[in-house]
């Protein structure tokens, strides 16, 4: 999608990546909610979890591989991290491109809301 900010970042047009492979890219959030706050996105434009199709299976697998790699790169794979993916406007999704937040670097509250 031409005007999607996450597509532009994932494809190296703007910003800087902390991890990438053929299918996914990861970068630090510009408005971090924790000491470590990175985003992992597919390079293919997929709006959210509801928009996933069976042919997107490889992206889902690669996203979760990338999550583990980013946690290692950020030094939080052993201490722990939280993964969040908002799906749709009511859930707080503000960029309509599938993405997973990796939050870590401090003890996170067990409160969801």
Secondary structure, DSSP 8 states (H G I E B T S, - for coil): -TT-HHHHHHTTSSS--SEE-SSEEEEE-TT-SSSEEEEEEESS---SGGG--GGGHHHHHHHHHHHHHHHHHTT-TTT-EEEE---SGGGT--SSS-EEEEEESS---S---
